[in-house]
């Protein structure tokens, strides 16, 4: 449904941000000291944790609102 932020939309937005910044999942995982499986989950299942959105925002010099807007427009 257009206008809503879904986990799937957020997953697509997070993946797009990483890819647009020319990072592999492993490189991002190493940068934030987590397992690559967690990055895969974020990019396939999305998340409902604002802390994850904030982490991506900080890592890629974006605002959390811009990421949420990308997730909203993903469909």
Phi and psi restraints in degrees (range 20) as a CNS / XPLOR table:
assign (resid 1 and name C) (resid 2 and name N)
       (resid 2 and name CA) (resid 2 and name C) 1.0 -65.4 20.0 2
assign (resid 2 and name N) (resid 2 and name CA)
       (resid 2 and name C) (resid 3 and name N) 1.0 141.6 20.0 2
assign (resid 2 and name C) (resid 3 and name N)
       (resid 3 and name CA) (resid 3 and name C) 1.0 97.4 20.0 2
assign (resid 3 and name N) (resid 3 and name CA)
       (resid 3 and name C) (resid 4 and name N) 1.0 -13.2 20.0 2
assign (resid 3 and name C) (resid 4 and name N)
       (resid 4 and name CA) (resid 4 and name C) 1.0 -103.8 20.0 2
assign (resid 4 and name N) (resid 4 and name CA)
       (resid 4 and name C) (resid 5 and name N) 1.0 149.7 20.0 2
assign (resid 4 and name C) (resid 5 and name N)
       (resid 5 and name CA) (resid 5 and name C) 1.0 -96.1 20.0 2
assign (resid 5 and name N) (resid 5 and name CA)
       (resid 5 and name C) (resid 6 and name N) 1.0 117.9 20.0 2
assign (resid 5 and name C) (resid 6 and name N)
       (resid 6 and name CA) (resid 6 and name C) 1.0 -108.4 20.0 2
assign (resid 6 and name N) (resid 6 and name CA)
       (resid 6 and name C) (resid 7 and name N) 1.0 163.2 20.0 2
assign (resid 6 and name C) (resid 7 and name N)
       (resid 7 and name CA) (resid 7 and name C) 1.0 -61.4 20.0 2
assign (resid 7 and name N) (resid 7 and name CA)
       (resid 7 and name C) (resid 8 and name N) 1.0 -38.3 20.0 2
assign (resid 7 and name C) (resid 8 and name N)
       (resid 8 and name CA) (resid 8 and name C) 1.0 -65.4 20.0 2
assign (resid 8 and name N) (resid 8 and name CA)
       (resid 8 and name C) (resid 9 and name N) 1.0 -41.8 20.0 2
assign (resid 8 and name C) (resid 9 and name N)
       (resid 9 and name CA) (resid 9 and name C) 1.0 -64.0 20.0 2
assign (resid 9 and name N) (resid 9 and name CA)
       (resid 9 and name C) (resid 10 and name N) 1.0 -40.2 20.0 2
assign (resid 9 and name C) (resid 10 and name N)
       (resid 10 and name CA) (resid 10 and name C) 1.0 -66.7 20.0 2
assign (resid 10 and name N) (resid 10 and name CA)
       (resid 10 and name C) (resid 11 and name N) 1.0 -39.0 20.0 2
assign (resid 10 and name C) (resid 11 and name N)
       (resid 11 and name CA) (resid 11 and name C) 1.0 -59.5 20.0 2
assign (resid 11 and name N) (resid 11 and name CA)
       (resid 11 and name C) (resid 12 and name N) 1.0 -45.9 20.0 2
assign (resid 11 and name C) (resid 12 and name N)
       (resid 12 and name CA) (resid 12 and name C) 1.0 -63.1 20.0 2
assign (resid 12 and name N) (resid 12 and name CA)
       (resid 12 and name C) (resid 13 and name N) 1.0 -40.4 20.0 2
assign (resid 12 and name C) (resid 13 and name N)
       (resid 13 and name CA) (resid 13 and name C) 1.0 -64.7 20.0 2
assign (resid 13 and name N) (resid 13 and name CA)
       (resid 13 and name C) (resid 14 and name N) 1.0 -44.3 20.0 2
assign (resid 13 and name C) (resid 14 and name N)
       (resid 14 and name CA) (resid 14 and name C) 1.0 -63.4 20.0 2
assign (resid 14 and name N) (resid 14 and name CA)
       (resid 14 and name C) (resid 15 and name N) 1.0 -40.8 20.0 2
assign (resid 14 and name C) (resid 15 and name N)
       (resid 15 and name CA) (resid 15 and name C) 1.0 -65.2 20.0 2
assign (resid 15 and name N) (resid 15 and name CA)
       (resid 15 and name C) (resid 16 and name N) 1.0 -43.2 20.0 2
assign (resid 15 and name C) (resid 16 and name N)
       (resid 16 and name CA) (resid 16 and name C) 1.0 -60.7 20.0 2
assign (resid 16 and name N) (resid 16 and name CA)
       (resid 16 and name C) (resid 17 and name N) 1.0 -42.0 20.0 2
assign (resid 16 and name C) (resid 17 and name N)
       (resid 17 and name CA) (resid 17 and name C) 1.0 -60.2 20.0 2
assign (resid 17 and name N) (resid 17 and name CA)
       (resid 17 and name C) (resid 18 and name N) 1.0 -47.1 20.0 2
assign (resid 17 and name C) (resid 18 and name N)
       (resid 18 and name CA) (resid 18 and name C) 1.0 -63.1 20.0 2
assign (resid 18 and name N) (resid 18 and name CA)
       (resid 18 and name C) (resid 19 and name N) 1.0 -47.2 20.0 2
assign (resid 18 and name C) (resid 19 and name N)
       (resid 19 and name CA) (resid 19 and name C) 1.0 -64.4 20.0 2
assign (resid 19 and name N) (resid 19 and name CA)
       (resid 19 and name C) (resid 20 and name N) 1.0 -42.3 20.0 2
assign (resid 19 and name C) (resid 20 and name N)
       (resid 20 and name CA) (resid 20 and name C) 1.0 -62.0 20.0 2
assign (resid 20 and name N) (resid 20 and name CA)
       (resid 20 and name C) (resid 21 and name N) 1.0 -23.5 20.0 2
assign (resid 20 and name C) (resid 21 and name N)
       (resid 21 and name CA) (resid 21 and name C) 1.0 -97.9 20.0 2
assign (resid 21 and name N) (resid 21 and name CA)
       (resid 21 and name C) (resid 22 and name N) 1.0 12.8 20.0 2
assign (resid 21 and name C) (resid 22 and name N)
       (resid 22 and name CA) (resid 22 and name C) 1.0 57.5 20.0 2
assign (resid 22 and name N) (resid 22 and name CA)
       (resid 22 and name C) (resid 23 and name N) 1.0 42.3 20.0 2
assign (resid 22 and name C) (resid 23 and name N)
       (resid 23 and name CA) (resid 23 and name C) 1.0 -115.1 20.0 2
assign (resid 23 and name N) (resid 23 and name CA)
       (resid 23 and name C) (resid 24 and name N) 1.0 143.9 20.0 2
assign (resid 23 and name C) (resid 24 and name N)
       (resid 24 and name CA) (resid 24 and name C) 1.0 -83.2 20.0 2
assign (resid 24 and name N) (resid 24 and name CA)
       (resid 24 and name C) (resid 25 and name N) 1.0 166.3 20.0 2
assign (resid 24 and name C) (resid 25 and name N)
       (resid 25 and name CA) (resid 25 and name C) 1.0 -60.8 20.0 2
assign (resid 25 and name N) (resid 25 and name CA)
       (resid 25 and name C) (resid 26 and name N) 1.0 -39.1 20.0 2
assign (resid 25 and name C) (resid 26 and name N)
       (resid 26 and name CA) (resid 26 and name C) 1.0 -65.5 20.0 2
assign (resid 26 and name N) (resid 26 and name CA)
       (resid 26 and name C) (resid 27 and name N) 1.0 -41.7 20.0 2
assign (resid 26 and name C) (resid 27 and name N)
       (resid 27 and name CA) (resid 27 and name C) 1.0 -61.6 20.0 2
assign (resid 27 and name N) (resid 27 and name CA)
       (resid 27 and name C) (resid 28 and name N) 1.0 -43.0 20.0 2
assign (resid 27 and name C) (resid 28 and name N)
       (resid 28 and name CA) (resid 28 and name C) 1.0 -65.9 20.0 2
assign (resid 28 and name N) (resid 28 and name CA)
       (resid 28 and name C) (resid 29 and name N) 1.0 -42.8 20.0 2
assign (resid 28 and name C) (resid 29 and name N)
       (resid 29 and name CA) (resid 29 and name C) 1.0 -59.1 20.0 2
assign (resid 29 and name N) (resid 29 and name CA)
       (resid 29 and name C) (resid 30 and name N) 1.0 -42.5 20.0 2
assign (resid 29 and name C) (resid 30 and name N)
       (resid 30 and name CA) (resid 30 and name C) 1.0 -64.4 20.0 2
assign (resid 30 and name N) (resid 30 and name CA)
       (resid 30 and name C) (resid 31 and name N) 1.0 -37.6 20.0 2
assign (resid 30 and name C) (resid 31 and name N)
       (resid 31 and name CA) (resid 31 and name C) 1.0 -65.9 20.0 2
assign (resid 31 and name N) (resid 31 and name CA)
       (resid 31 and name C) (resid 32 and name N) 1.0 -34.6 20.0 2
assign (resid 31 and name C) (resid 32 and name N)
       (resid 32 and name CA) (resid 32 and name C) 1.0 -106.0 20.0 2
assign (resid 32 and name N) (resid 32 and name CA)
       (resid 32 and name C) (resid 33 and name N) 1.0 10.7 20.0 2
assign (resid 32 and name C) (resid 33 and name N)
       (resid 33 and name CA) (resid 33 and name C) 1.0 57.3 20.0 2
assign (resid 33 and name N) (resid 33 and name CA)
       (resid 33 and name C) (resid 34 and name N) 1.0 50.4 20.0 2
assign (resid 33 and name C) (resid 34 and name N)
       (resid 34 and name CA) (resid 34 and name C) 1.0 -135.1 20.0 2
assign (resid 34 and name N) (resid 34 and name CA)
       (resid 34 and name C) (resid 35 and name N) 1.0 173.2 20.0 2
assign (resid 34 and name C) (resid 35 and name N)
       (resid 35 and name CA) (resid 35 and name C) 1.0 -80.3 20.0 2
assign (resid 35 and name N) (resid 35 and name CA)
       (resid 35 and name C) (resid 36 and name N) 1.0 144.6 20.0 2
assign (resid 35 and name C) (resid 36 and name N)
       (resid 36 and name CA) (resid 36 and name C) 1.0 -57.7 20.0 2
assign (resid 36 and name N) (resid 36 and name CA)
       (resid 36 and name C) (resid 37 and name N) 1.0 -29.5 20.0 2
assign (resid 36 and name C) (resid 37 and name N)
       (resid 37 and name CA) (resid 37 and name C) 1.0 -61.6 20.0 2
assign (resid 37 and name N) (resid 37 and name CA)
       (resid 37 and name C) (resid 38 and name N) 1.0 -31.8 20.0 2
assign (resid 37 and name C) (resid 38 and name N)
       (resid 38 and name CA) (resid 38 and name C) 1.0 -69.3 20.0 2
assign (resid 38 and name N) (resid 38 and name CA)
       (resid 38 and name C) (resid 39 and name N) 1.0 -41.1 20.0 2
assign (resid 38 and name C) (resid 39 and name N)
       (resid 39 and name CA) (resid 39 and name C) 1.0 -62.6 20.0 2
assign (resid 39 and name N) (resid 39 and name CA)
       (resid 39 and name C) (resid 40 and name N) 1.0 -42.9 20.0 2
assign (resid 39 and name C) (resid 40 and name N)
       (resid 40 and name CA) (resid 40 and name C) 1.0 -58.2 20.0 2
assign (resid 40 and name N) (resid 40 and name CA)
       (resid 40 and name C) (resid 41 and name N) 1.0 -42.7 20.0 2
assign (resid 40 and name C) (resid 41 and name N)
       (resid 41 and name CA) (resid 41 and name C) 1.0 -63.5 20.0 2
assign (resid 41 and name N) (resid 41 and name CA)
       (resid 41 and name C) (resid 42 and name N) 1.0 -44.4 20.0 2
assign (resid 41 and name C) (resid 42 and name N)
       (resid 42 and name CA) (resid 42 and name C) 1.0 -58.3 20.0 2
assign (resid 42 and name N) (resid 42 and name CA)
       (resid 42 and name C) (resid 43 and name N) 1.0 -38.7 20.0 2
assign (resid 42 and name C) (resid 43 and name N)
       (resid 43 and name CA) (resid 43 and name C) 1.0 -87.5 20.0 2
assign (resid 43 and name N) (resid 43 and name CA)
       (resid 43 and name C) (resid 44 and name N) 1.0 -8.4 20.0 2
assign (resid 43 and name C) (resid 44 and name N)
       (resid 44 and name CA) (resid 44 and name C) 1.0 -113.5 20.0 2
assign (resid 44 and name N) (resid 44 and name CA)
       (resid 44 and name C) (resid 45 and name N) 1.0 -39.0 20.0 2
assign (resid 44 and name C) (resid 45 and name N)
       (resid 45 and name CA) (resid 45 and name C) 1.0 -103.5 20.0 2
assign (resid 45 and name N) (resid 45 and name CA)
       (resid 45 and name C) (resid 46 and name N) 1.0 -15.1 20.0 2
assign (resid 45 and name C) (resid 46 and name N)
       (resid 46 and name CA) (resid 46 and name C) 1.0 75.4 20.0 2
assign (resid 46 and name N) (resid 46 and name CA)
       (resid 46 and name C) (resid 47 and name N) 1.0 -163.4 20.0 2
assign (resid 46 and name C) (resid 47 and name N)
       (resid 47 and name CA) (resid 47 and name C) 1.0 -157.6 20.0 2
assign (resid 47 and name N) (resid 47 and name CA)
       (resid 47 and name C) (resid 48 and name N) 1.0 159.2 20.0 2
assign (resid 47 and name C) (resid 48 and name N)
       (resid 48 and name CA) (resid 48 and name C) 1.0 -114.2 20.0 2
assign (resid 48 and name N) (resid 48 and name CA)
       (resid 48 and name C) (resid 49 and name N) 1.0 14.2 20.0 2
assign (resid 48 and name C) (resid 49 and name N)
       (resid 49 and name CA) (resid 49 and name C) 1.0 -98.6 20.0 2
assign (resid 49 and name N) (resid 49 and name CA)
       (resid 49 and name C) (resid 50 and name N) 1.0 118.8 20.0 2
assign (resid 49 and name C) (resid 50 and name N)
       (resid 50 and name CA) (resid 50 and name C) 1.0 -64.2 20.0 2
assign (resid 50 and name N) (resid 50 and name CA)
       (resid 50 and name C) (resid 51 and name N) 1.0 -27.3 20.0 2
assign (resid 50 and name C) (resid 51 and name N)
       (resid 51 and name CA) (resid 51 and name C) 1.0 -59.7 20.0 2
assign (resid 51 and name N) (resid 51 and name CA)
       (resid 51 and name C) (resid 52 and name N) 1.0 -35.0 20.0 2
assign (resid 51 and name C) (resid 52 and name N)
       (resid 52 and name CA) (resid 52 and name C) 1.0 -68.8 20.0 2
assign (resid 52 and name N) (resid 52 and name CA)
       (resid 52 and name C) (resid 53 and name N) 1.0 -44.7 20.0 2
assign (resid 52 and name C) (resid 53 and name N)
       (resid 53 and name CA) (resid 53 and name C) 1.0 -60.0 20.0 2
assign (resid 53 and name N) (resid 53 and name CA)
       (resid 53 and name C) (resid 54 and name N) 1.0 -43.7 20.0 2
assign (resid 53 and name C) (resid 54 and name N)
       (resid 54 and name CA) (resid 54 and name C) 1.0 -63.5 20.0 2
assign (resid 54 and name N) (resid 54 and name CA)
       (resid 54 and name C) (resid 55 and name N) 1.0 -37.6 20.0 2
assign (resid 54 and name C) (resid 55 and name N)
       (resid 55 and name CA) (resid 55 and name C) 1.0 -64.0 20.0 2
assign (resid 55 and name N) (resid 55 and name CA)
       (resid 55 and name C) (resid 56 and name N) 1.0 -46.8 20.0 2
assign (resid 55 and name C) (resid 56 and name N)
       (resid 56 and name CA) (resid 56 and name C) 1.0 -61.2 20.0 2
assign (resid 56 and name N) (resid 56 and name CA)
       (resid 56 and name C) (resid 57 and name N) 1.0 -41.5 20.0 2
assign (resid 56 and name C) (resid 57 and name N)
       (resid 57 and name CA) (resid 57 and name C) 1.0 -59.5 20.0 2
assign (resid 57 and name N) (resid 57 and name CA)
       (resid 57 and name C) (resid 58 and name N) 1.0 -46.0 20.0 2
assign (resid 57 and name C) (resid 58 and name N)
       (resid 58 and name CA) (resid 58 and name C) 1.0 -67.6 20.0 2
assign (resid 58 and name N) (resid 58 and name CA)
       (resid 58 and name C) (resid 59 and name N) 1.0 -43.4 20.0 2
assign (resid 58 and name C) (resid 59 and name N)
       (resid 59 and name CA) (resid 59 and name C) 1.0 -62.0 20.0 2
assign (resid 59 and name N) (resid 59 and name CA)
       (resid 59 and name C) (resid 60 and name N) 1.0 -37.0 20.0 2
assign (resid 59 and name C) (resid 60 and name N)
       (resid 60 and name CA) (resid 60 and name C) 1.0 -110.4 20.0 2
assign (resid 60 and name N) (resid 60 and name CA)
       (resid 60 and name C) (resid 61 and name N) 1.0 15.1 20.0 2
assign (resid 60 and name C) (resid 61 and name N)
       (resid 61 and name CA) (resid 61 and name C) 1.0 54.2 20.0 2
assign (resid 61 and name N) (resid 61 and name CA)
       (resid 61 and name C) (resid 62 and name N) 1.0 51.2 20.0 2
assign (resid 61 and name C) (resid 62 and name N)
       (resid 62 and name CA) (resid 62 and name C) 1.0 -124.1 20.0 2
assign (resid 62 and name N) (resid 62 and name CA)
       (resid 62 and name C) (resid 63 and name N) 1.0 168.0 20.0 2
assign (resid 62 and name C) (resid 63 and name N)
       (resid 63 and name CA) (resid 63 and name C) 1.0 -92.5 20.0 2
assign (resid 63 and name N) (resid 63 and name CA)
       (resid 63 and name C) (resid 64 and name N) 1.0 151.4 20.0 2
assign (resid 63 and name C) (resid 64 and name N)
       (resid 64 and name CA) (resid 64 and name C) 1.0 -60.3 20.0 2
assign (resid 64 and name N) (resid 64 and name CA)
       (resid 64 and name C) (resid 65 and name N) 1.0 -37.1 20.0 2
assign (resid 64 and name C) (resid 65 and name N)
       (resid 65 and name CA) (resid 65 and name C) 1.0 -63.6 20.0 2
assign (resid 65 and name N) (resid 65 and name CA)
       (resid 65 and name C) (resid 66 and name N) 1.0 -35.7 20.0 2
assign (resid 65 and name C) (resid 66 and name N)
       (resid 66 and name CA) (resid 66 and name C) 1.0 -67.6 20.0 2
assign (resid 66 and name N) (resid 66 and name CA)
       (resid 66 and name C) (resid 67 and name N) 1.0 -36.0 20.0 2
assign (resid 66 and name C) (resid 67 and name N)
       (resid 67 and name CA) (resid 67 and name C) 1.0 -67.4 20.0 2
assign (resid 67 and name N) (resid 67 and name CA)
       (resid 67 and name C) (resid 68 and name N) 1.0 -44.2 20.0 2
assign (resid 67 and name C) (resid 68 and name N)
       (resid 68 and name CA) (resid 68 and name C) 1.0 -64.4 20.0 2
assign (resid 68 and name N) (resid 68 and name CA)
       (resid 68 and name C) (resid 69 and name N) 1.0 -34.7 20.0 2
assign (resid 68 and name C) (resid 69 and name N)
       (resid 69 and name CA) (resid 69 and name C) 1.0 -66.0 20.0 2
assign (resid 69 and name N) (resid 69 and name CA)
       (resid 69 and name C) (resid 70 and name N) 1.0 -41.4 20.0 2
assign (resid 69 and name C) (resid 70 and name N)
       (resid 70 and name CA) (resid 70 and name C) 1.0 -59.9 20.0 2
assign (resid 70 and name N) (resid 70 and name CA)
       (resid 70 and name C) (resid 71 and name N) 1.0 -40.9 20.0 2
assign (resid 70 and name C) (resid 71 and name N)
       (resid 71 and name CA) (resid 71 and name C) 1.0 -65.9 20.0 2
assign (resid 71 and name N) (resid 71 and name CA)
       (resid 71 and name C) (resid 72 and name N) 1.0 -36.3 20.0 2
assign (resid 71 and name C) (resid 72 and name N)
       (resid 72 and name CA) (resid 72 and name C) 1.0 -67.9 20.0 2
assign (resid 72 and name N) (resid 72 and name CA)
       (resid 72 and name C) (resid 73 and name N) 1.0 -37.0 20.0 2
assign (resid 72 and name C) (resid 73 and name N)
       (resid 73 and name CA) (resid 73 and name C) 1.0 -86.8 20.0 2
assign (resid 73 and name N) (resid 73 and name CA)
       (resid 73 and name C) (resid 74 and name N) 1.0 0.9 20.0 2
assign (resid 73 and name C) (resid 74 and name N)
       (resid 74 and name CA) (resid 74 and name C) 1.0 -68.3 20.0 2
assign (resid 74 and name N) (resid 74 and name CA)
       (resid 74 and name C) (resid 75 and name N) 1.0 -17.5 20.0 2
